[in-house]
Amino acid sequence: MNTPRKLAAGNWKMNGFRADLQEARNLASDFADPSVDIVLCPPATLVGAMAAALVGSGVRVGGQDCHVKPAGAHTGDISAAMLADAGARYVIVGHSERRADHGETSAIVAQKATAAQSAGLVAIICVGETEAERDAGKTLEVVIQQLVASLPETAQASNTVVAYEPVWAIGTGRTPTRDQIAQVHDSLRDHLPDGAISLLYGGSVKPSNAAEIFAIPNVDGALVGGASLKADDFSAIIAALAQA
Ligand code: PEP
């Protein structure tokens, strides 16, 4: 059976200007380990420039969102085909900030993942519970419902990655316990149609906690926000993943 690839994905969110491309170049020159796939997801304005800056480096580029349609009258939106045309290989869909800020439902996320796959991109599908849902004992119910409703039927390891990102851990410096992450990842793994789909943890991953998180069974890598903006920090996280 194929095993999941290790993957470190950096989500720059709405951060980054052309001057910051040097951080991406630094990361690429710092780190080249064939056992780890590395992706940087800058804001859409930098996707093309970053893809050009990283040609031949082994570090790939991703978008942070895509429209469900390949083209058309959708002012301000970007299609998966456009991201692919700009040099992207991945796209994040269903990040909790998009679910919250833009009212994206899991049904929409599934359409976006399908659009990504049709354009030849790998969809990084995010799921995660809020703090209130965790406190109510609903974590597994919520994340499995999100997963099942967000995952297209076409999902397989070559076109899909799943990221478990507890909403309350994103950008807060708080992380779930080892057992909490293990419980969710074991359950997500049981619901994935292809055992080789990479399963990432995301939420306040940093150099100081990366090794501990990557030692958890069924954690194949991380989706990293804040710590991906600094090449040194992201490199340290990638090194921890390579050693896991
Ligand atoms: C994220 O937004 O995907 C994320 C994981 O952010 P941070 O690492 O900053 O918590």
py3Dmol code that shows the C-alpha trace and the ligand (Angstrom):
import py3Dmol

protein = """\
ATOM      1  CA  MET A   1       0.000   0.000   0.000  1.00  0.00           C
ATOM      2  CA  ASN A   2       1.200   3.530  -0.743  1.00  0.00           C
ATOM      3  CA  THR A   3       1.919   5.609   2.330  1.00  0.00           C
ATOM      4  CA  PRO A   4       1.084   9.332   2.671  1.00  0.00           C
ATOM      5  CA  ARG A   5       3.759  11.843   1.633  1.00  0.00           C
ATOM      6  CA  LYS A   6       5.117  14.181   4.290  1.00  0.00           C
ATOM      7  CA  LEU A   7       4.010  17.722   3.524  1.00  0.00           C
ATOM      8  CA  ALA A   8       4.730  21.137   5.040  1.00  0.00           C
ATOM      9  CA  ALA A   9       2.435  23.838   3.670  1.00  0.00           C
ATOM     10  CA  GLY A  10       2.809  27.520   4.558  1.00  0.00           C
ATOM     11  CA  ASN A  11      -0.258  29.762   4.481  1.00  0.00           C
ATOM     12  CA  TRP A  12       0.823  33.396   4.228  1.00  0.00           C
ATOM     13  CA  LYS A  13      -2.810  34.591   4.421  1.00  0.00           C
ATOM     14  CA  MET A  14      -3.124  38.332   3.593  1.00  0.00           C
ATOM     15  CA  ASN A  15       0.574  38.947   4.214  1.00  0.00           C
ATOM     16  CA  GLY A  16       3.368  39.467   1.740  1.00  0.00           C
ATOM     17  CA  PHE A  17       4.688  41.883  -0.849  1.00  0.00           C
ATOM     18  CA  ARG A  18       7.173  41.372  -3.643  1.00  0.00           C
ATOM     19  CA  ALA A  19      10.018  42.156  -1.216  1.00  0.00           C
ATOM     20  CA  ASP A  20       9.002  39.114   0.819  1.00  0.00           C
ATOM     21  CA  LEU A  21       9.788  36.776  -2.062  1.00  0.00           C
ATOM     22  CA  GLN A  22      13.315  36.749  -0.658  1.00  0.00           C
ATOM     23  CA  GLU A  23      11.967  34.781   2.348  1.00  0.00           C
ATOM     24  CA  ALA A  24      10.686  32.161  -0.087  1.00  0.00           C
ATOM     25  CA  ARG A  25      14.058  32.046  -1.861  1.00  0.00           C
ATOM     26  CA  ASN A  26      15.821  31.713   1.505  1.00  0.00           C
ATOM     27  CA  LEU A  27      13.577  28.826   2.418  1.00  0.00           C
ATOM     28  CA  ALA A  28      14.279  27.109  -0.882  1.00  0.00           C
ATOM     29  CA  SER A  29      18.042  27.476  -0.509  1.00  0.00           C
ATOM     30  CA  ASP A  30      17.929  26.449   3.178  1.00  0.00           C
ATOM     31  CA  PHE A  31      16.045  23.300   2.668  1.00  0.00           C
ATOM     32  CA  ALA A  32      15.907  20.495   0.178  1.00  0.00           C
ATOM     33  CA  ASP A  33      14.849  17.133   1.537  1.00  0.00           C
ATOM     34  CA  PRO A  34      13.318  14.718  -0.947  1.00  0.00           C
ATOM     35  CA  SER A  35      11.283  13.071   1.826  1.00  0.00           C
ATOM     36  CA  VAL A  36       9.221  16.226   2.444  1.00  0.00           C
ATOM     37  CA  ASP A  37       6.969  18.091   0.008  1.00  0.00           C
ATOM     38  CA  ILE A  38       7.046  21.837   0.665  1.00  0.00           C
ATOM     39  CA  VAL A  39       4.380  24.309  -0.449  1.00  0.00           C
ATOM     40  CA  LEU A  40       4.055  28.041   0.090  1.00  0.00           C
ATOM     41  CA  CYS A  41       0.647  29.659  -0.366  1.00  0.00           C
ATOM     42  CA  PRO A  42       1.148  33.416  -0.733  1.00  0.00           C
ATOM     43  CA  PRO A  43      -1.620  35.926  -1.457  1.00  0.00           C
ATOM     44  CA  ALA A  44      -2.911  35.677  -5.026  1.00  0.00           C
ATOM     45  CA  THR A  45      -0.923  38.748  -6.090  1.00  0.00           C
ATOM     46  CA  LEU A  46       2.325  36.829  -5.503  1.00  0.00           C
ATOM     47  CA  VAL A  47       1.457  33.379  -6.848  1.00  0.00           C
ATOM     48  CA  GLY A  48       2.954  33.961 -10.305  1.00  0.00           C
ATOM     49  CA  ALA A  49       6.049  35.794  -9.065  1.00  0.00           C
ATOM     50  CA  MET A  50       6.701  33.239  -6.356  1.00  0.00           C
ATOM     51  CA  ALA A  51       6.271  30.318  -8.743  1.00  0.00           C
ATOM     52  CA  ALA A  52       8.800  31.978 -11.078  1.00  0.00           C
ATOM     53  CA  ALA A  53      11.195  32.692  -8.178  1.00  0.00           C
ATOM     54  CA  LEU A  54      11.073  29.067  -7.031  1.00  0.00           C
ATOM     55  CA  VAL A  55      11.411  27.284 -10.385  1.00  0.00           C
ATOM     56  CA  GLY A  56      13.735  24.311  -9.974  1.00  0.00           C
ATOM     57  CA  SER A  57      13.889  24.659  -6.174  1.00  0.00           C
ATOM     58  CA  GLY A  58      11.519  21.834  -5.252  1.00  0.00           C
ATOM     59  CA  VAL A  59       9.375  24.256  -3.215  1.00  0.00           C
ATOM     60  CA  ARG A  60       5.909  24.438  -4.752  1.00  0.00           C
ATOM     61  CA  VAL A  61       3.372  27.220  -4.716  1.00  0.00           C
ATOM     62  CA  GLY A  62      -0.319  27.142  -3.844  1.00  0.00           C
ATOM     63  CA  GLY A  63      -3.308  29.466  -3.795  1.00  0.00           C
ATOM     64  CA  GLN A  64      -5.370  30.169  -0.675  1.00  0.00           C
ATOM     65  CA  ASP A  65      -8.777  29.825  -2.318  1.00  0.00           C
ATOM     66  CA  CYS A  66     -10.374  29.339  -5.735  1.00  0.00           C
ATOM     67  CA  HIS A  67     -13.778  29.864  -7.312  1.00  0.00           C
ATOM     68  CA  VAL A  68     -15.984  26.885  -8.106  1.00  0.00           C
ATOM     69  CA  LYS A  69     -16.094  27.845 -11.813  1.00  0.00           C
ATOM     70  CA  PRO A  70     -13.147  27.893 -14.253  1.00  0.00           C
ATOM     71  CA  ALA A  71     -13.977  31.369 -15.645  1.00  0.00           C
ATOM     72  CA  GLY A  72     -16.783  33.886 -15.914  1.00  0.00           C
ATOM     73  CA  ALA A  73     -18.449  36.981 -14.493  1.00  0.00           C
ATOM     74  CA  HIS A  74     -17.262  36.735 -10.873  1.00  0.00           C
ATOM     75  CA  THR A  75     -15.601  40.024 -10.010  1.00  0.00           C
ATOM     76  CA  GLY A  76     -12.700  39.700  -7.633  1.00  0.00           C
ATOM     77  CA  ASP A  77     -12.533  35.910  -7.783  1.00  0.00           C
ATOM     78  CA  ILE A  78      -9.790  33.666  -9.111  1.00  0.00           C
ATOM     79  CA  SER A  79     -10.270  30.242 -10.659  1.00  0.00           C
ATOM     80  CA  ALA A  80      -8.247  27.112 -10.048  1.00  0.00           C
ATOM     81  CA  ALA A  81      -7.295  27.095 -13.727  1.00  0.00           C
ATOM     82  CA  MET A  82      -5.875  30.624 -13.325  1.00  0.00           C
ATOM     83  CA  LEU A  83      -3.838  29.545 -10.297  1.00  0.00           C
ATOM     84  CA  ALA A  84      -2.498  26.592 -12.274  1.00  0.00           C
ATOM     85  CA  ASP A  85      -1.716  28.915 -15.190  1.00  0.00           C
ATOM     86  CA  ALA A  86       0.261  31.163 -12.799  1.00  0.00           C
ATOM     87  CA  GLY A  87       2.364  28.189 -11.687  1.00  0.00           C
ATOM     88  CA  ALA A  88       0.479  26.939  -8.614  1.00  0.00           C
ATOM     89  CA  ARG A  89       0.322  23.219  -7.886  1.00  0.00           C
ATOM     90  CA  TYR A  90      -1.896  23.324  -4.792  1.00  0.00           C
ATOM     91  CA  VAL A  91      -4.803  25.353  -3.421  1.00  0.00           C
ATOM     92  CA  ILE A  92      -6.184  25.581   0.112  1.00  0.00           C
ATOM     93  CA  VAL A  93      -9.987  25.246   0.227  1.00  0.00           C
ATOM     94  CA  GLY A  94     -12.327  25.555   3.210  1.00  0.00           C
ATOM     95  CA  HIS A  95      -9.906  27.317   5.542  1.00  0.00           C
ATOM     96  CA  SER A  96     -11.866  28.280   8.667  1.00  0.00           C
ATOM     97  CA  GLU A  97     -11.234  31.975   7.960  1.00  0.00           C
ATOM     98  CA  ARG A  98     -12.987  31.577   4.599  1.00  0.00           C
ATOM     99  CA  ARG A  99     -15.757  29.477   6.114  1.00  0.00           C
ATOM    100  CA  ALA A 100     -16.292  32.241   8.726  1.00  0.00           C
ATOM    101  CA  ASP A 101     -15.564  35.403   6.701  1.00  0.00           C
ATOM    102  CA  HIS A 102     -17.211  34.327   3.438  1.00  0.00           C
ATOM    103  CA  GLY A 103     -19.905  31.927   4.608  1.00  0.00           C
ATOM    104  CA  GLU A 104     -18.388  28.962   2.794  1.00  0.00           C
ATOM    105  CA  THR A 105     -20.277  25.771   3.521  1.00  0.00           C
ATOM    106  CA  SER A 106     -18.820  22.293   3.164  1.00  0.00           C
ATOM    107  CA  ALA A 107     -20.911  21.865  -0.017  1.00  0.00           C
ATOM    108  CA  ILE A 108     -19.165  24.899  -1.530  1.00  0.00           C
ATOM    109  CA  VAL A 109     -15.803  23.601  -0.318  1.00  0.00           C
ATOM    110  CA  ALA A 110     -16.465  20.298  -2.111  1.00  0.00           C
ATOM    111  CA  GLN A 111     -17.206  22.213  -5.340  1.00  0.00           C
ATOM    112  CA  LYS A 112     -14.002  24.200  -4.933  1.00  0.00           C
ATOM    113  CA  ALA A 113     -12.013  21.017  -4.327  1.00  0.00           C
ATOM    114  CA  THR A 114     -13.542  19.508  -7.469  1.00  0.00           C
ATOM    115  CA  ALA A 115     -12.646  22.658  -9.424  1.00  0.00           C
ATOM    116  CA  ALA A 116      -9.085  22.438  -8.098  1.00  0.00           C
ATOM    117  CA  GLN A 117      -8.750  18.810  -9.081  1.00  0.00           C
ATOM    118  CA  SER A 118     -10.168  19.502 -12.559  1.00  0.00           C
ATOM    119  CA  ALA A 119      -7.499  22.166 -13.033  1.00  0.00           C
ATOM    120  CA  GLY A 120      -4.779  19.693 -12.051  1.00  0.00           C
ATOM    121  CA  LEU A 121      -4.194  21.180  -8.594  1.00  0.00           C
ATOM    122  CA  VAL A 122      -3.965  19.354  -5.290  1.00  0.00           C
ATOM    123  CA  ALA A 123      -6.777  20.584  -3.011  1.00  0.00           C
ATOM    124  CA  ILE A 124      -5.775  21.092   0.637  1.00  0.00           C
ATOM    125  CA  ILE A 125      -9.177  20.684   2.312  1.00  0.00           C
ATOM    126  CA  CYS A 126      -9.418  22.184   5.820  1.00  0.00           C
ATOM    127  CA  VAL A 127     -11.712  21.023   8.611  1.00  0.00           C
ATOM    128  CA  GLY A 128     -11.834  21.916  12.303  1.00  0.00           C
ATOM    129  CA  GLU A 129     -14.048  22.570  15.273  1.00  0.00           C
ATOM    130  CA  THR A 130     -14.620  25.834  17.140  1.00  0.00           C
ATOM    131  CA  GLU A 131     -13.859  26.068  20.838  1.00  0.00           C
ATOM    132  CA  ALA A 132     -17.575  25.990  21.666  1.00  0.00           C
ATOM    133  CA  GLU A 133     -17.976  22.777  19.643  1.00  0.00           C
ATOM    134  CA  ARG A 134     -15.013  21.182  21.449  1.00  0.00           C
ATOM    135  CA  ASP A 135     -16.373  22.267  24.848  1.00  0.00           C
ATOM    136  CA  ALA A 136     -19.718  20.714  23.916  1.00  0.00           C
ATOM    137  CA  GLY A 137     -17.997  17.383  23.181  1.00  0.00           C
ATOM    138  CA  LYS A 138     -18.816  17.618  19.473  1.00  0.00           C
ATOM    139  CA  THR A 139     -15.319  17.689  17.964  1.00  0.00           C
ATOM    140  CA  LEU A 140     -15.386  14.342  16.168  1.00  0.00           C
ATOM    141  CA  GLU A 141     -18.962  14.791  14.992  1.00  0.00           C
ATOM    142  CA  VAL A 142     -18.167  18.241  13.554  1.00  0.00           C
ATOM    143  CA  VAL A 143     -14.895  17.411  11.807  1.00  0.00           C
ATOM    144  CA  ILE A 144     -16.165  14.157  10.322  1.00  0.00           C
ATOM    145  CA  GLN A 145     -19.318  15.879   9.048  1.00  0.00           C
ATOM    146  CA  GLN A 146     -17.159  18.599   7.501  1.00  0.00           C
ATOM    147  CA  LEU A 147     -14.808  16.033   5.970  1.00  0.00           C
ATOM    148  CA  VAL A 148     -17.529  13.886   4.445  1.00  0.00           C
ATOM    149  CA  ALA A 149     -19.371  16.914   3.029  1.00  0.00           C
ATOM    150  CA  SER A 150     -16.205  18.695   1.789  1.00  0.00           C
ATOM    151  CA  LEU A 151     -14.501  15.744   0.119  1.00  0.00           C
ATOM    152  CA  PRO A 152     -15.351  15.197  -3.551  1.00  0.00           C
ATOM    153  CA  GLU A 153     -15.939  11.621  -4.735  1.00  0.00           C
ATOM    154  CA  THR A 154     -12.861  12.006  -6.923  1.00  0.00           C
ATOM    155  CA  ALA A 155     -10.575  12.540  -3.907  1.00  0.00           C
ATOM    156  CA  GLN A 156      -7.404  10.470  -3.930  1.00  0.00           C
ATOM    157  CA  ALA A 157      -3.822  10.939  -2.781  1.00  0.00           C
ATOM    158  CA  SER A 158      -2.720  12.493  -6.070  1.00  0.00           C
ATOM    159  CA  ASN A 159      -5.244  15.341  -5.871  1.00  0.00           C
ATOM    160  CA  THR A 160      -6.182  15.771  -2.202  1.00  0.00           C
ATOM    161  CA  VAL A 161      -4.638  16.640   1.157  1.00  0.00           C
ATOM    162  CA  VAL A 162      -6.706  17.071   4.321  1.00  0.00           C
ATOM    163  CA  ALA A 163      -5.761  19.517   7.088  1.00  0.00           C
ATOM    164  CA  TYR A 164      -7.223  19.306  10.600  1.00  0.00           C
ATOM    165  CA  GLU A 165      -7.172  22.830  11.984  1.00  0.00           C
ATOM    166  CA  PRO A 166      -8.999  23.441  15.272  1.00  0.00           C
ATOM    167  CA  VAL A 167     -10.336  26.994  14.866  1.00  0.00           C
ATOM    168  CA  TRP A 168      -9.372  27.893  18.444  1.00  0.00           C
ATOM    169  CA  ALA A 169      -5.735  26.909  17.828  1.00  0.00           C
ATOM    170  CA  ILE A 170      -5.226  29.085  14.740  1.00  0.00           C
ATOM    171  CA  GLY A 171      -3.018  32.068  15.470  1.00  0.00           C
ATOM    172  CA  THR A 172      -3.586  31.771  19.231  1.00  0.00           C
ATOM    173  CA  GLY A 173      -0.446  29.978  20.380  1.00  0.00           C
ATOM    174  CA  ARG A 174      -2.680  27.251  21.852  1.00  0.00           C
ATOM    175  CA  THR A 175      -2.558  23.679  20.596  1.00  0.00           C
ATOM    176  CA  PRO A 176      -4.602  20.578  21.388  1.00  0.00           C
ATOM    177  CA  THR A 177      -2.973  17.866  23.484  1.00  0.00           C
ATOM    178  CA  ARG A 178      -1.193  14.984  21.810  1.00  0.00           C
ATOM    179  CA  ASP A 179      -4.157  12.701  22.572  1.00  0.00           C
ATOM    180  CA  GLN A 180      -6.685  15.202  21.188  1.00  0.00           C
ATOM    181  CA  ILE A 181      -4.794  15.478  17.897  1.00  0.00           C
ATOM    182  CA  ALA A 182      -4.323  11.695  17.744  1.00  0.00           C
ATOM    183  CA  GLN A 183      -8.028  11.062  18.315  1.00  0.00           C
ATOM    184  CA  VAL A 184      -9.115  13.403  15.515  1.00  0.00           C
ATOM    185  CA  HIS A 185      -6.460  12.231  13.062  1.00  0.00           C
ATOM    186  CA  ASP A 186      -7.252   8.545  13.684  1.00  0.00           C
ATOM    187  CA  SER A 187     -10.909   9.247  13.027  1.00  0.00           C
ATOM    188  CA  LEU A 188     -10.224  11.343   9.906  1.00  0.00           C
ATOM    189  CA  ARG A 189      -7.942   8.600   8.595  1.00  0.00           C
ATOM    190  CA  ASP A 190     -10.752   6.049   9.004  1.00  0.00           C
ATOM    191  CA  HIS A 191     -13.028   8.231   6.850  1.00  0.00           C
ATOM    192  CA  LEU A 192     -10.588   8.902   3.998  1.00  0.00           C
ATOM    193  CA  PRO A 193     -11.200   6.979   0.774  1.00  0.00           C
ATOM    194  CA  ASP A 194      -7.476   6.568   0.045  1.00  0.00           C
ATOM    195  CA  GLY A 195      -5.008   5.604   2.790  1.00  0.00           C
ATOM    196  CA  ALA A 196      -2.246   7.541   1.029  1.00  0.00           C
ATOM    197  CA  ILE A 197      -3.958  10.948   1.362  1.00  0.00           C
ATOM    198  CA  SER A 198      -1.698  13.154   3.506  1.00  0.00           C
ATOM    199  CA  LEU A 199      -3.289  14.332   6.734  1.00  0.00           C
ATOM    200  CA  LEU A 200      -1.917  17.611   8.119  1.00  0.00           C
ATOM    201  CA  TYR A 201      -2.318  19.229  11.508  1.00  0.00           C
ATOM    202  CA  GLY A 202      -2.612  23.037  11.571  1.00  0.00           C
ATOM    203  CA  GLY A 203      -2.895  25.556  14.385  1.00  0.00           C
ATOM    204  CA  SER A 204       0.017  27.324  16.124  1.00  0.00           C
ATOM    205  CA  VAL A 205       2.686  24.928  14.814  1.00  0.00           C
ATOM    206  CA  LYS A 206       6.120  26.405  15.527  1.00  0.00           C
ATOM    207  CA  PRO A 207       9.705  25.181  15.771  1.00  0.00           C
ATOM    208  CA  SER A 208       9.329  24.439  19.497  1.00  0.00           C
ATOM    209  CA  ASN A 209       6.319  22.091  19.179  1.00  0.00           C
ATOM    210  CA  ALA A 210       6.788  20.666  15.680  1.00  0.00           C
ATOM    211  CA  ALA A 211       8.714  17.500  16.605  1.00  0.00           C
ATOM    212  CA  GLU A 212       6.158  16.555  19.262  1.00  0.00           C
ATOM    213  CA  ILE A 213       3.258  17.064  16.836  1.00  0.00           C
ATOM    214  CA  PHE A 214       4.945  15.131  13.999  1.00  0.00           C
ATOM    215  CA  ALA A 215       5.510  12.174  16.338  1.00  0.00           C
ATOM    216  CA  ILE A 216       1.720  11.676  16.600  1.00  0.00           C
ATOM    217  CA  PRO A 217       0.427   8.760  14.503  1.00  0.00           C
ATOM    218  CA  ASN A 218      -1.455   9.791  11.337  1.00  0.00           C
ATOM    219  CA  VAL A 219       0.074  13.281  11.330  1.00  0.00           C
ATOM    220  CA  ASP A 220       1.821  13.512   7.960  1.00  0.00           C
ATOM    221  CA  GLY A 221       2.765  17.162   8.142  1.00  0.00           C
ATOM    222  CA  ALA A 222       1.486  20.621   8.934  1.00  0.00           C
ATOM    223  CA  LEU A 223      -0.382  23.584   7.545  1.00  0.00           C
ATOM    224  CA  VAL A 224       1.472  26.520   9.049  1.00  0.00           C
ATOM    225  CA  GLY A 225       0.315  30.135   9.229  1.00  0.00           C
ATOM    226  CA  GLY A 226       2.383  32.648  11.201  1.00  0.00           C
ATOM    227  CA  ALA A 227       5.551  30.545  11.414  1.00  0.00           C
ATOM    228  CA  SER A 228       5.664  30.128   7.621  1.00  0.00           C
ATOM    229  CA  LEU A 229       6.353  33.852   7.150  1.00  0.00           C
ATOM    230  CA  LYS A 230       9.899  33.498   8.433  1.00  0.00           C
ATOM    231  CA  ALA A 231      12.169  31.197   6.436  1.00  0.00           C
ATOM    232  CA  ASP A 232      14.164  30.226   9.550  1.00  0.00           C
ATOM    233  CA  ASP A 233      11.078  29.134  11.477  1.00  0.00           C
ATOM    234  CA  PHE A 234       9.507  27.293   8.559  1.00  0.00           C
ATOM    235  CA  SER A 235      12.834  25.584   7.811  1.00  0.00           C
ATOM    236  CA  ALA A 236      13.036  24.365  11.407  1.00  0.00           C
ATOM    237  CA  ILE A 237       9.507  22.944  11.117  1.00  0.00           C
ATOM    238  CA  ILE A 238      10.397  21.217   7.843  1.00  0.00           C
ATOM    239  CA  ALA A 239      13.557  19.784   9.430  1.00  0.00           C
ATOM    240  CA  ALA A 240      11.469  18.372  12.293  1.00  0.00           C
ATOM    241  CA  LEU A 241       9.125  16.778   9.751  1.00  0.00           C
ATOM    242  CA  ALA A 242      12.007  15.263   7.807  1.00  0.00           C
ATOM    243  CA  GLN A 243      13.280  13.650  11.008  1.00  0.00           C
ATOM    244  CA  ALA A 244       9.878  12.370  12.182  1.00  0.00           C
TER     245      ALA A 244
END
"""
ligand_1 = """\
10
PEP
C -3.614 28.587 9.525
O -4.223 29.650 9.469
O -3.767 27.741 8.643
C -2.720 28.370 10.644
C -2.430 27.148 10.950
O -2.260 29.496 11.329
P -1.198 29.521 12.542
O -0.104 28.537 12.226
O -0.714 30.926 12.572
O -1.957 29.122 13.761
"""
view = py3Dmol.view(width=600, height=400)
view.addModel(protein, "pdb")
view.setStyle({"model": 0}, {"cartoon": {"style": "trace"}})
view.addModel(ligand_1, "xyz")
view.setStyle({"model": 1}, {"stick": {}})
view.zoomTo()
view.show()
